[in-house]
């Protein structure tokens, strides 16, 4: 049997060193107009399995590559960059205003994210997310037996996880609400879920 350990990237500074408010920084980052590095990985808990096979798969965004590089430094393994593991491209500004963000924070972001996924209103369309999901599964299915590591981002990981439990997710996108609780953080930095193939 093979197992893919999906882990969220390590922490980063959404203000980009104080240049932006958290909301302003997140607006640029969600649209992939800014690509921040991770910060102080030695202070993070990276919950990756110790018995993984290389290579380590990671997002092509800088924080994905940085997180994988940190694991490579710890394990001696190499990394393979896969754009399919990138975060969903969406506009936080479309989801909510800065005033709404200050009042309700990430709870409202997660609630609106589900709504926009159902309505297919992201900059990246649902069909593109589906294609990325299928491409990754095809790649993972031909890996050798054992445990492998894939480093990605919260929203894409949650959709990928939900799809593997609900194969009709892209035809019935409202099913995402069963897996994404707006009042609960999706994944902590460096943590995630296991996928058995």
Rosetta constraint file for C-alpha pairs under 8 A:
AtomPair CA 1 CA 145 HARMONIC 5.34 0.50
AtomPair CA 1 CA 146 HARMONIC 6.40 0.50
AtomPair CA 1 CA 196 HARMONIC 7.30 0.50
AtomPair CA 1 CA 197 HARMONIC 6.51 0.50
AtomPair CA 2 CA 143 HARMONIC 7.64 0.50
AtomPair CA 2 CA 144 HARMONIC 7.02 0.50
AtomPair CA 2 CA 145 HARMONIC 4.52 0.50
AtomPair CA 2 CA 146 HARMONIC 4.62 0.50
AtomPair CA 2 CA 147 HARMONIC 5.78 0.50
AtomPair CA 2 CA 148 HARMONIC 7.66 0.50
AtomPair CA 2 CA 196 HARMONIC 6.01 0.50
AtomPair CA 2 CA 197 HARMONIC 5.48 0.50
AtomPair CA 3 CA 145 HARMONIC 7.80 0.50
AtomPair CA 3 CA 146 HARMONIC 6.16 0.50
AtomPair CA 3 CA 147 HARMONIC 4.71 0.50
AtomPair CA 3 CA 148 HARMONIC 6.17 0.50
AtomPair CA 3 CA 194 HARMONIC 6.61 0.50
AtomPair CA 3 CA 195 HARMONIC 5.52 0.50
AtomPair CA 3 CA 196 HARMONIC 4.46 0.50
AtomPair CA 3 CA 197 HARMONIC 6.09 0.50
AtomPair CA 4 CA 140 HARMONIC 7.82 0.50
AtomPair CA 4 CA 147 HARMONIC 5.87 0.50
AtomPair CA 4 CA 148 HARMONIC 4.82 0.50
AtomPair CA 4 CA 149 HARMONIC 5.66 0.50
AtomPair CA 4 CA 150 HARMONIC 6.73 0.50
AtomPair CA 4 CA 194 HARMONIC 5.73 0.50
AtomPair CA 4 CA 195 HARMONIC 5.01 0.50
AtomPair CA 4 CA 196 HARMONIC 6.42 0.50
AtomPair CA 4 CA 197 HARMONIC 7.85 0.50
AtomPair CA 5 CA 48 HARMONIC 7.17 0.50
AtomPair CA 5 CA 49 HARMONIC 7.42 0.50
AtomPair CA 5 CA 147 HARMONIC 7.06 0.50
AtomPair CA 5 CA 148 HARMONIC 5.99 0.50
AtomPair CA 5 CA 149 HARMONIC 4.80 0.50
AtomPair CA 5 CA 150 HARMONIC 6.11 0.50
AtomPair CA 5 CA 192 HARMONIC 7.40 0.50
AtomPair CA 5 CA 193 HARMONIC 6.08 0.50
AtomPair CA 5 CA 194 HARMONIC 4.59 0.50
AtomPair CA 5 CA 195 HARMONIC 6.39 0.50
AtomPair CA 6 CA 149 HARMONIC 6.07 0.50
AtomPair CA 6 CA 150 HARMONIC 4.86 0.50
AtomPair CA 6 CA 151 HARMONIC 5.87 0.50
AtomPair CA 6 CA 152 HARMONIC 7.09 0.50
AtomPair CA 6 CA 157 HARMONIC 7.37 0.50
AtomPair CA 6 CA 191 HARMONIC 7.76 0.50
AtomPair CA 6 CA 192 HARMONIC 5.46 0.50
AtomPair CA 6 CA 193 HARMONIC 5.38 0.50
AtomPair CA 6 CA 194 HARMONIC 6.03 0.50
AtomPair CA 6 CA 195 HARMONIC 7.44 0.50
AtomPair CA 7 CA 47 HARMONIC 7.61 0.50
AtomPair CA 7 CA 48 HARMONIC 7.18 0.50
AtomPair CA 7 CA 149 HARMONIC 7.39 0.50
AtomPair CA 7 CA 150 HARMONIC 6.28 0.50
AtomPair CA 7 CA 151 HARMONIC 4.93 0.50
AtomPair CA 7 CA 152 HARMONIC 6.30 0.50
AtomPair CA 7 CA 153 HARMONIC 7.89 0.50
AtomPair CA 7 CA 189 HARMONIC 7.86 0.50
AtomPair CA 7 CA 190 HARMONIC 5.55 0.50
AtomPair CA 7 CA 191 HARMONIC 4.91 0.50
AtomPair CA 7 CA 192 HARMONIC 4.44 0.50
AtomPair CA 7 CA 193 HARMONIC 6.76 0.50
AtomPair CA 8 CA 151 HARMONIC 5.75 0.50
AtomPair CA 8 CA 152 HARMONIC 5.23 0.50
AtomPair CA 8 CA 153 HARMONIC 5.16 0.50
AtomPair CA 8 CA 154 HARMONIC 6.15 0.50
AtomPair CA 8 CA 157 HARMONIC 7.76 0.50
AtomPair CA 8 CA 187 HARMONIC 6.79 0.50
AtomPair CA 8 CA 188 HARMONIC 7.10 0.50
AtomPair CA 8 CA 189 HARMONIC 5.38 0.50
AtomPair CA 8 CA 190 HARMONIC 4.95 0.50
AtomPair CA 8 CA 191 HARMONIC 5.52 0.50
AtomPair CA 8 CA 192 HARMONIC 5.89 0.50
AtomPair CA 9 CA 63 HARMONIC 6.38 0.50
AtomPair CA 9 CA 64 HARMONIC 5.61 0.50
AtomPair CA 9 CA 67 HARMONIC 5.71 0.50
AtomPair CA 9 CA 151 HARMONIC 5.97 0.50
AtomPair CA 9 CA 152 HARMONIC 5.88 0.50
AtomPair CA 9 CA 153 HARMONIC 6.10 0.50
AtomPair CA 9 CA 189 HARMONIC 5.81 0.50
AtomPair CA 9 CA 190 HARMONIC 5.62 0.50
AtomPair CA 10 CA 38 HARMONIC 6.09 0.50
AtomPair CA 10 CA 39 HARMONIC 7.75 0.50
AtomPair CA 10 CA 41 HARMONIC 6.76 0.50
AtomPair CA 10 CA 44 HARMONIC 6.97 0.50
AtomPair CA 10 CA 46 HARMONIC 7.37 0.50
AtomPair CA 10 CA 63 HARMONIC 7.13 0.50
AtomPair CA 10 CA 64 HARMONIC 7.92 0.50
AtomPair CA 10 CA 67 HARMONIC 5.75 0.50
AtomPair CA 10 CA 189 HARMONIC 4.92 0.50
AtomPair CA 10 CA 190 HARMONIC 5.24 0.50
AtomPair CA 11 CA 38 HARMONIC 5.48 0.50
AtomPair CA 11 CA 39 HARMONIC 6.07 0.50
AtomPair CA 11 CA 41 HARMONIC 7.54 0.50
AtomPair CA 11 CA 44 HARMONIC 7.52 0.50
AtomPair CA 11 CA 189 HARMONIC 5.78 0.50
AtomPair CA 11 CA 190 HARMONIC 7.98 0.50
AtomPair CA 12 CA 36 HARMONIC 6.73 0.50
AtomPair CA 12 CA 37 HARMONIC 6.23 0.50
AtomPair CA 12 CA 38 HARMONIC 4.37 0.50
AtomPair CA 12 CA 39 HARMONIC 5.24 0.50
AtomPair CA 12 CA 63 HARMONIC 7.35 0.50
AtomPair CA 13 CA 17 HARMONIC 6.81 0.50
AtomPair CA 13 CA 36 HARMONIC 7.26 0.50
AtomPair CA 13 CA 37 HARMONIC 7.99 0.50
AtomPair CA 13 CA 38 HARMONIC 7.36 0.50
AtomPair CA 13 CA 39 HARMONIC 7.02 0.50
AtomPair CA 14 CA 20 HARMONIC 7.83 0.50
AtomPair CA 14 CA 21 HARMONIC 7.89 0.50
AtomPair CA 14 CA 22 HARMONIC 5.54 0.50
AtomPair CA 14 CA 25 HARMONIC 5.05 0.50
AtomPair CA 14 CA 26 HARMONIC 5.87 0.50
AtomPair CA 14 CA 29 HARMONIC 7.66 0.50
AtomPair CA 14 CA 36 HARMONIC 7.62 0.50
AtomPair CA 15 CA 19 HARMONIC 5.82 0.50
AtomPair CA 15 CA 20 HARMONIC 4.73 0.50
AtomPair CA 15 CA 21 HARMONIC 5.52 0.50
AtomPair CA 15 CA 22 HARMONIC 5.16 0.50
AtomPair CA 15 CA 24 HARMONIC 7.53 0.50
AtomPair CA 15 CA 25 HARMONIC 5.12 0.50
AtomPair CA 15 CA 26 HARMONIC 7.83 0.50
AtomPair CA 16 CA 20 HARMONIC 6.63 0.50
AtomPair CA 16 CA 25 HARMONIC 6.91 0.50
AtomPair CA 16 CA 36 HARMONIC 6.88 0.50
AtomPair CA 20 CA 24 HARMONIC 5.46 0.50
AtomPair CA 20 CA 25 HARMONIC 5.34 0.50
AtomPair CA 21 CA 25 HARMONIC 5.97 0.50
AtomPair CA 22 CA 26 HARMONIC 6.03 0.50
AtomPair CA 23 CA 27 HARMONIC 6.13 0.50
AtomPair CA 23 CA 98 HARMONIC 6.22 0.50
AtomPair CA 23 CA 101 HARMONIC 7.11 0.50
AtomPair CA 24 CA 28 HARMONIC 6.57 0.50
AtomPair CA 25 CA 29 HARMONIC 6.13 0.50
AtomPair CA 25 CA 34 HARMONIC 7.94 0.50
AtomPair CA 26 CA 30 HARMONIC 5.82 0.50
AtomPair CA 26 CA 92 HARMONIC 6.95 0.50
AtomPair CA 27 CA 31 HARMONIC 6.48 0.50
AtomPair CA 27 CA 91 HARMONIC 6.23 0.50
AtomPair CA 27 CA 92 HARMONIC 5.03 0.50
AtomPair CA 27 CA 93 HARMONIC 5.93 0.50
AtomPair CA 28 CA 32 HARMONIC 6.12 0.50
AtomPair CA 28 CA 33 HARMONIC 5.04 0.50
AtomPair CA 28 CA 34 HARMONIC 5.46 0.50
AtomPair CA 29 CA 33 HARMONIC 5.84 0.50
AtomPair CA 29 CA 34 HARMONIC 4.96 0.50
AtomPair CA 29 CA 35 HARMONIC 6.27 0.50
AtomPair CA 29 CA 36 HARMONIC 7.77 0.50
AtomPair CA 30 CA 87 HARMONIC 7.87 0.50
AtomPair CA 30 CA 88 HARMONIC 7.62 0.50
AtomPair CA 30 CA 89 HARMONIC 5.97 0.50
AtomPair CA 30 CA 90 HARMONIC 5.58 0.50
AtomPair CA 30 CA 91 HARMONIC 5.87 0.50
AtomPair CA 30 CA 92 HARMONIC 6.30 0.50
AtomPair CA 31 CA 89 HARMONIC 5.43 0.50
AtomPair CA 31 CA 90 HARMONIC 5.36 0.50
AtomPair CA 31 CA 91 HARMONIC 5.39 0.50
AtomPair CA 31 CA 92 HARMONIC 7.69 0.50
AtomPair CA 32 CA 89 HARMONIC 6.79 0.50
AtomPair CA 35 CA 61 HARMONIC 6.47 0.50
AtomPair CA 35 CA 62 HARMONIC 5.92 0.50
AtomPair CA 35 CA 63 HARMONIC 7.34 0.50
AtomPair CA 36 CA 62 HARMONIC 6.30 0.50
AtomPair CA 36 CA 63 HARMONIC 6.24 0.50
AtomPair CA 37 CA 62 HARMONIC 5.59 0.50
AtomPair CA 37 CA 63 HARMONIC 4.86 0.50
AtomPair CA 37 CA 66 HARMONIC 6.67 0.50
AtomPair CA 38 CA 62 HARMONIC 7.89 0.50
AtomPair CA 38 CA 63 HARMONIC 5.26 0.50
AtomPair CA 38 CA 66 HARMONIC 6.36 0.50
AtomPair CA 38 CA 67 HARMONIC 7.08 0.50
AtomPair CA 40 CA 44 HARMONIC 7.30 0.50
AtomPair CA 41 CA 67 HARMONIC 7.84 0.50
AtomPair CA 41 CA 70 HARMONIC 7.30 0.50
AtomPair CA 44 CA 189 HARMONIC 7.65 0.50
AtomPair CA 44 CA 190 HARMONIC 7.29 0.50
AtomPair CA 45 CA 189 HARMONIC 7.67 0.50
AtomPair CA 45 CA 190 HARMONIC 6.11 0.50
AtomPair CA 46 CA 189 HARMONIC 7.44 0.50
AtomPair CA 46 CA 190 HARMONIC 4.24 0.50
AtomPair CA 46 CA 191 HARMONIC 6.50 0.50
AtomPair CA 47 CA 190 HARMONIC 5.70 0.50
AtomPair CA 47 CA 191 HARMONIC 5.47 0.50
AtomPair CA 48 CA 149 HARMONIC 7.35 0.50
AtomPair CA 48 CA 190 HARMONIC 7.55 0.50
AtomPair CA 48 CA 191 HARMONIC 7.55 0.50
AtomPair CA 49 CA 147 HARMONIC 7.77 0.50
AtomPair CA 49 CA 149 HARMONIC 7.92 0.50
AtomPair CA 51 CA 147 HARMONIC 6.79 0.50
AtomPair CA 52 CA 146 HARMONIC 7.20 0.50
AtomPair CA 52 CA 147 HARMONIC 4.82 0.50
AtomPair CA 52 CA 148 HARMONIC 5.11 0.50
AtomPair CA 52 CA 149 HARMONIC 6.67 0.50
AtomPair CA 53 CA 77 HARMONIC 7.87 0.50
AtomPair CA 53 CA 146 HARMONIC 6.92 0.50
AtomPair CA 53 CA 147 HARMONIC 6.04 0.50
AtomPair CA 53 CA 148 HARMONIC 5.41 0.50
AtomPair CA 53 CA 149 HARMONIC 7.77 0.50
AtomPair CA 54 CA 77 HARMONIC 5.42 0.50
AtomPair CA 54 CA 78 HARMONIC 6.19 0.50
AtomPair CA 54 CA 79 HARMONIC 7.30 0.50
AtomPair CA 54 CA 148 HARMONIC 6.88 0.50
AtomPair CA 54 CA 149 HARMONIC 7.92 0.50
AtomPair CA 55 CA 77 HARMONIC 6.06 0.50
AtomPair CA 55 CA 78 HARMONIC 5.00 0.50
AtomPair CA 55 CA 79 HARMONIC 4.95 0.50
AtomPair CA 55 CA 80 HARMONIC 6.18 0.50
AtomPair CA 55 CA 148 HARMONIC 7.77 0.50
AtomPair CA 55 CA 149 HARMONIC 7.95 0.50
AtomPair CA 56 CA 68 HARMONIC 6.67 0.50
AtomPair CA 56 CA 72 HARMONIC 7.65 0.50
AtomPair CA 56 CA 77 HARMONIC 7.06 0.50
AtomPair CA 56 CA 78 HARMONIC 6.21 0.50
AtomPair CA 56 CA 79 HARMONIC 4.45 0.50
AtomPair CA 56 CA 80 HARMONIC 6.01 0.50
AtomPair CA 56 CA 148 HARMONIC 6.96 0.50
AtomPair CA 56 CA 149 HARMONIC 5.34 0.50
AtomPair CA 56 CA 150 HARMONIC 6.15 0.50
AtomPair CA 56 CA 151 HARMONIC 7.77 0.50
AtomPair CA 57 CA 68 HARMONIC 7.50 0.50
AtomPair CA 57 CA 79 HARMONIC 5.75 0.50
AtomPair CA 57 CA 80 HARMONIC 4.89 0.50
AtomPair CA 57 CA 81 HARMONIC 5.90 0.50
AtomPair CA 57 CA 82 HARMONIC 6.57 0.50
AtomPair CA 57 CA 149 HARMONIC 6.22 0.50
AtomPair CA 57 CA 150 HARMONIC 4.60 0.50
AtomPair CA 57 CA 151 HARMONIC 6.17 0.50
AtomPair CA 58 CA 64 HARMONIC 5.55 0.50
AtomPair CA 58 CA 65 HARMONIC 6.12 0.50
AtomPair CA 58 CA 68 HARMONIC 6.20 0.50
AtomPair CA 58 CA 79 HARMONIC 7.12 0.50
AtomPair CA 58 CA 80 HARMONIC 6.35 0.50
AtomPair CA 58 CA 81 HARMONIC 5.02 0.50
AtomPair CA 58 CA 82 HARMONIC 5.78 0.50
AtomPair CA 58 CA 83 HARMONIC 7.96 0.50
AtomPair CA 58 CA 85 HARMONIC 6.32 0.50
AtomPair CA 58 CA 150 HARMONIC 5.61 0.50
AtomPair CA 58 CA 151 HARMONIC 4.54 0.50
AtomPair CA 58 CA 152 HARMONIC 6.12 0.50
AtomPair CA 59 CA 63 HARMONIC 8.00 0.50
AtomPair CA 59 CA 64 HARMONIC 4.74 0.50
AtomPair CA 59 CA 65 HARMONIC 6.38 0.50
AtomPair CA 59 CA 81 HARMONIC 5.81 0.50
AtomPair CA 59 CA 82 HARMONIC 5.34 0.50
AtomPair CA 59 CA 83 HARMONIC 5.46 0.50
AtomPair CA 59 CA 84 HARMONIC 6.99 0.50
AtomPair CA 59 CA 85 HARMONIC 4.51 0.50
AtomPair CA 59 CA 86 HARMONIC 4.72 0.50
AtomPair CA 59 CA 87 HARMONIC 7.83 0.50
AtomPair CA 59 CA 151 HARMONIC 6.33 0.50
AtomPair CA 59 CA 152 HARMONIC 5.47 0.50
AtomPair CA 59 CA 153 HARMONIC 8.00 0.50
AtomPair CA 60 CA 64 HARMONIC 6.16 0.50
AtomPair CA 60 CA 65 HARMONIC 6.15 0.50
AtomPair CA 60 CA 81 HARMONIC 5.40 0.50
AtomPair CA 60 CA 82 HARMONIC 5.84 0.50
AtomPair CA 60 CA 83 HARMONIC 5.03 0.50
AtomPair CA 60 CA 85 HARMONIC 7.35 0.50
AtomPair CA 60 CA 86 HARMONIC 6.27 0.50
AtomPair CA 61 CA 65 HARMONIC 6.35 0.50
AtomPair CA 61 CA 83 HARMONIC 7.82 0.50
AtomPair CA 61 CA 86 HARMONIC 6.47 0.50
AtomPair CA 62 CA 66 HARMONIC 5.93 0.50
AtomPair CA 63 CA 67 HARMONIC 6.00 0.50
AtomPair CA 64 CA 68 HARMONIC 6.24 0.50
AtomPair CA 64 CA 86 HARMONIC 7.96 0.50
AtomPair CA 64 CA 151 HARMONIC 6.30 0.50
AtomPair CA 64 CA 152 HARMONIC 6.31 0.50
AtomPair CA 64 CA 153 HARMONIC 7.97 0.50
AtomPair CA 65 CA 69 HARMONIC 6.03 0.50
AtomPair CA 65 CA 81 HARMONIC 7.14 0.50
AtomPair CA 66 CA 70 HARMONIC 6.26 0.50
AtomPair CA 67 CA 71 HARMONIC 6.58 0.50
AtomPair CA 67 CA 151 HARMONIC 7.48 0.50
AtomPair CA 68 CA 72 HARMONIC 6.10 0.50
AtomPair CA 68 CA 79 HARMONIC 6.55 0.50
AtomPair CA 68 CA 151 HARMONIC 6.86 0.50
AtomPair CA 69 CA 73 HARMONIC 6.11 0.50
AtomPair CA 69 CA 79 HARMONIC 7.30 0.50
AtomPair CA 70 CA 74 HARMONIC 6.45 0.50
AtomPair CA 71 CA 75 HARMONIC 6.05 0.50
AtomPair CA 71 CA 77 HARMONIC 7.83 0.50
AtomPair CA 72 CA 76 HARMONIC 5.11 0.50
AtomPair CA 72 CA 77 HARMONIC 4.90 0.50
AtomPair CA 72 CA 78 HARMONIC 5.85 0.50
AtomPair CA 72 CA 79 HARMONIC 7.03 0.50
AtomPair CA 73 CA 77 HARMONIC 7.61 0.50
AtomPair CA 82 CA 86 HARMONIC 7.61 0.50
AtomPair CA 84 CA 132 HARMONIC 5.03 0.50
AtomPair CA 84 CA 133 HARMONIC 7.35 0.50
AtomPair CA 84 CA 135 HARMONIC 7.49 0.50
AtomPair CA 84 CA 136 HARMONIC 6.78 0.50
AtomPair CA 85 CA 132 HARMONIC 7.70 0.50
AtomPair CA 85 CA 136 HARMONIC 7.99 0.50
AtomPair CA 85 CA 150 HARMONIC 7.95 0.50
AtomPair CA 85 CA 151 HARMONIC 7.27 0.50
AtomPair CA 85 CA 152 HARMONIC 5.25 0.50
AtomPair CA 85 CA 153 HARMONIC 7.50 0.50
AtomPair CA 85 CA 156 HARMONIC 7.43 0.50
AtomPair CA 86 CA 152 HARMONIC 6.18 0.50
AtomPair CA 86 CA 153 HARMONIC 6.71 0.50
AtomPair CA 86 CA 156 HARMONIC 7.34 0.50
AtomPair CA 87 CA 152 HARMONIC 6.94 0.50
AtomPair CA 87 CA 153 HARMONIC 5.23 0.50
AtomPair CA 87 CA 154 HARMONIC 7.37 0.50
AtomPair CA 87 CA 155 HARMONIC 6.65 0.50
AtomPair CA 87 CA 156 HARMONIC 5.46 0.50
AtomPair CA 88 CA 124 HARMONIC 6.64 0.50
AtomPair CA 88 CA 129 HARMONIC 7.48 0.50
AtomPair CA 88 CA 155 HARMONIC 6.66 0.50
AtomPair CA 88 CA 156 HARMONIC 5.79 0.50
AtomPair CA 89 CA 122 HARMONIC 7.07 0.50
AtomPair CA 89 CA 123 HARMONIC 5.94 0.50
AtomPair CA 89 CA 124 HARMONIC 5.31 0.50
AtomPair CA 90 CA 122 HARMONIC 5.11 0.50
AtomPair CA 90 CA 123 HARMONIC 5.08 0.50
AtomPair CA 90 CA 124 HARMONIC 6.48 0.50
AtomPair CA 91 CA 95 HARMONIC 6.77 0.50
AtomPair CA 91 CA 122 HARMONIC 7.24 0.50
AtomPair CA 91 CA 123 HARMONIC 7.06 0.50
AtomPair CA 92 CA 96 HARMONIC 6.44 0.50
AtomPair CA 92 CA 109 HARMONIC 7.68 0.50
AtomPair CA 93 CA 97 HARMONIC 5.94 0.50
AtomPair CA 93 CA 98 HARMONIC 7.70 0.50
AtomPair CA 95 CA 109 HARMONIC 6.74 0.50
AtomPair CA 95 CA 112 HARMONIC 5.91 0.50
AtomPair CA 95 CA 113 HARMONIC 7.11 0.50
AtomPair CA 95 CA 116 HARMONIC 7.83 0.50
AtomPair CA 96 CA 100 HARMONIC 6.02 0.50
AtomPair CA 96 CA 101 HARMONIC 6.57 0.50
AtomPair CA 96 CA 108 HARMONIC 7.80 0.50
AtomPair CA 96 CA 109 HARMONIC 7.11 0.50
AtomPair CA 96 CA 112 HARMONIC 7.80 0.50
AtomPair CA 97 CA 101 HARMONIC 6.19 0.50
AtomPair CA 98 CA 102 HARMONIC 6.13 0.50
AtomPair CA 99 CA 103 HARMONIC 6.24 0.50
AtomPair CA 100 CA 104 HARMONIC 5.85 0.50
AtomPair CA 100 CA 105 HARMONIC 7.16 0.50
AtomPair CA 100 CA 108 HARMONIC 7.86 0.50
AtomPair CA 101 CA 105 HARMONIC 4.41 0.50
AtomPair CA 101 CA 106 HARMONIC 7.09 0.50
AtomPair CA 101 CA 108 HARMONIC 7.27 0.50
AtomPair CA 101 CA 109 HARMONIC 7.60 0.50
AtomPair CA 104 CA 108 HARMONIC 5.77 0.50
AtomPair CA 105 CA 109 HARMONIC 6.77 0.50
AtomPair CA 106 CA 110 HARMONIC 6.10 0.50
AtomPair CA 106 CA 182 HARMONIC 7.80 0.50
AtomPair CA 107 CA 111 HARMONIC 6.31 0.50
AtomPair CA 107 CA 182 HARMONIC 4.92 0.50
AtomPair CA 107 CA 183 HARMONIC 5.14 0.50
AtomPair CA 107 CA 184 HARMONIC 7.36 0.50
AtomPair CA 108 CA 112 HARMONIC 6.00 0.50
AtomPair CA 108 CA 182 HARMONIC 6.82 0.50
AtomPair CA 109 CA 113 HARMONIC 5.93 0.50
AtomPair CA 109 CA 182 HARMONIC 7.70 0.50
AtomPair CA 110 CA 114 HARMONIC 6.46 0.50
AtomPair CA 110 CA 180 HARMONIC 7.49 0.50
AtomPair CA 110 CA 181 HARMONIC 7.51 0.50
AtomPair CA 110 CA 182 HARMONIC 4.80 0.50
AtomPair CA 110 CA 183 HARMONIC 7.88 0.50
AtomPair CA 111 CA 115 HARMONIC 6.60 0.50
AtomPair CA 111 CA 181 HARMONIC 7.77 0.50
AtomPair CA 111 CA 182 HARMONIC 4.99 0.50
AtomPair CA 112 CA 116 HARMONIC 6.06 0.50
AtomPair CA 113 CA 117 HARMONIC 6.12 0.50
AtomPair CA 114 CA 118 HARMONIC 6.23 0.50
AtomPair CA 114 CA 174 HARMONIC 7.64 0.50
AtomPair CA 114 CA 176 HARMONIC 6.65 0.50
AtomPair CA 114 CA 177 HARMONIC 6.35 0.50
AtomPair CA 114 CA 180 HARMONIC 7.56 0.50
AtomPair CA 115 CA 119 HARMONIC 6.20 0.50
AtomPair CA 116 CA 120 HARMONIC 5.70 0.50
AtomPair CA 116 CA 121 HARMONIC 5.08 0.50
AtomPair CA 116 CA 122 HARMONIC 6.28 0.50
AtomPair CA 117 CA 121 HARMONIC 6.52 0.50
AtomPair CA 117 CA 122 HARMONIC 6.84 0.50
AtomPair CA 117 CA 126 HARMONIC 7.03 0.50
AtomPair CA 117 CA 173 HARMONIC 6.78 0.50
AtomPair CA 118 CA 173 HARMONIC 4.97 0.50
AtomPair CA 118 CA 174 HARMONIC 5.52 0.50
AtomPair CA 120 CA 125 HARMONIC 6.01 0.50
AtomPair CA 120 CA 126 HARMONIC 5.87 0.50
AtomPair CA 121 CA 125 HARMONIC 7.06 0.50
AtomPair CA 122 CA 126 HARMONIC 7.81 0.50
AtomPair CA 124 CA 128 HARMONIC 6.47 0.50
AtomPair CA 124 CA 129 HARMONIC 7.26 0.50
AtomPair CA 125 CA 129 HARMONIC 6.70 0.50
AtomPair CA 126 CA 130 HARMONIC 6.13 0.50
AtomPair CA 126 CA 170 HARMONIC 7.10 0.50
AtomPair CA 127 CA 131 HARMONIC 6.16 0.50
AtomPair CA 127 CA 170 HARMONIC 7.80 0.50
AtomPair CA 128 CA 132 HARMONIC 6.25 0.50
AtomPair CA 129 CA 133 HARMONIC 6.19 0.50
AtomPair CA 130 CA 134 HARMONIC 6.22 0.50
AtomPair CA 130 CA 170 HARMONIC 6.77 0.50
AtomPair CA 131 CA 135 HARMONIC 6.08 0.50
AtomPair CA 132 CA 136 HARMONIC 6.18 0.50
AtomPair CA 133 CA 137 HARMONIC 6.29 0.50
AtomPair CA 133 CA 160 HARMONIC 6.36 0.50
AtomPair CA 134 CA 138 HARMONIC 6.17 0.50
AtomPair CA 135 CA 139 HARMONIC 6.29 0.50
AtomPair CA 136 CA 140 HARMONIC 6.04 0.50
AtomPair CA 137 CA 141 HARMONIC 5.90 0.50
AtomPair CA 138 CA 142 HARMONIC 6.93 0.50
AtomPair CA 139 CA 143 HARMONIC 7.01 0.50
AtomPair CA 141 CA 197 HARMONIC 6.86 0.50
AtomPair CA 152 CA 156 HARMONIC 7.28 0.50
AtomPair CA 152 CA 157 HARMONIC 6.51 0.50
AtomPair CA 153 CA 157 HARMONIC 5.87 0.50
AtomPair CA 154 CA 158 HARMONIC 6.13 0.50
AtomPair CA 154 CA 186 HARMONIC 6.23 0.50
AtomPair CA 154 CA 187 HARMONIC 6.23 0.50
AtomPair CA 155 CA 159 HARMONIC 6.34 0.50
AtomPair CA 155 CA 186 HARMONIC 7.68 0.50
AtomPair CA 156 CA 160 HARMONIC 6.12 0.50
AtomPair CA 157 CA 161 HARMONIC 5.99 0.50
AtomPair CA 158 CA 162 HARMONIC 6.00 0.50
AtomPair CA 158 CA 179 HARMONIC 7.49 0.50
AtomPair CA 158 CA 180 HARMONIC 7.16 0.50
AtomPair CA 158 CA 186 HARMONIC 7.29 0.50
AtomPair CA 159 CA 163 HARMONIC 6.01 0.50
AtomPair CA 159 CA 176 HARMONIC 7.11 0.50
AtomPair CA 160 CA 164 HARMONIC 6.43 0.50
AtomPair CA 161 CA 165 HARMONIC 6.75 0.50
AtomPair CA 161 CA 193 HARMONIC 7.78 0.50
AtomPair CA 161 CA 195 HARMONIC 7.73 0.50
AtomPair CA 162 CA 166 HARMONIC 5.88 0.50
AtomPair CA 162 CA 169 HARMONIC 7.34 0.50
AtomPair CA 162 CA 176 HARMONIC 6.57 0.50
AtomPair CA 162 CA 179 HARMONIC 6.28 0.50
AtomPair CA 163 CA 167 HARMONIC 5.17 0.50
AtomPair CA 163 CA 168 HARMONIC 7.23 0.50
AtomPair CA 163 CA 169 HARMONIC 5.52 0.50
AtomPair CA 163 CA 170 HARMONIC 7.73 0.50
AtomPair CA 166 CA 175 HARMONIC 7.64 0.50
AtomPair CA 168 CA 172 HARMONIC 5.83 0.50
AtomPair CA 168 CA 173 HARMONIC 7.96 0.50
AtomPair CA 169 CA 173 HARMONIC 5.00 0.50
AtomPair CA 169 CA 174 HARMONIC 7.61 0.50
AtomPair CA 169 CA 175 HARMONIC 6.05 0.50
AtomPair CA 169 CA 176 HARMONIC 7.02 0.50
AtomPair CA 175 CA 179 HARMONIC 7.53 0.50
AtomPair CA 176 CA 180 HARMONIC 6.14 0.50
AtomPair CA 177 CA 181 HARMONIC 6.80 0.50
AtomPair CA 180 CA 184 HARMONIC 7.99 0.50
AtomPair CA 180 CA 186 HARMONIC 7.04 0.50
AtomPair CA 181 CA 185 HARMONIC 7.92 0.50
AtomPair CA 181 CA 186 HARMONIC 7.73 0.50
AtomPair CA 187 CA 191 HARMONIC 6.07 0.50
AtomPair CA 187 CA 192 HARMONIC 5.77 0.50
AtomPair CA 188 CA 192 HARMONIC 7.37 0.50
